[in-house]
């Protein structure tokens, strides 16, 4: 069976605390999302599909037309990681993200073998918490295993900014496809 491994893939969209459902059989993990999406998705622990160890977690929509943004995730304090390079980061007050990479520009699509995915962001001084986990689209199922949170040095580039060209392309409009 082909499956997908997602490491440090972050959830997109605003999150309403109190709008999460604990993941059965996986203490610390929950299904979350904005609007009603935490109700439109389901997840669980799978002892028959895993990358390492004896189990993985999975997430999928449970209704035909789910509210976008179902996530399988955790939230931890940012205190230990302030000033380091990490993942989705929220300020001490307010719901907006200080840094986020939801992989919108490089999504995993289709059926894949276990695939390592990395997200790298900076944790600024006013960070309150760090959110990490996996997001699934409007259809399909995703498995998550071997999640690792690591601090990296500044030589590792962040992934929250699109890779833009260093110089303009086709400024005179003479280049044709």
Secondary structure, 3 states (H helix, E strand, C coil): CCCCCCCCCCCCCCCCCCCCEECCCCCCCEEECCCCHHHHEEEEEECCCCCCCCCEEEEEECCCCCCCCEEEEEEEECHHHCCCEECEEEECCCCCEEECCCCHHHCCCCCCCCCCCCCCEECCCCEEEEEEEEEECCCCEEEECCCCCCCECCCCCCCCCCCCCCCCCCCCCCCCC
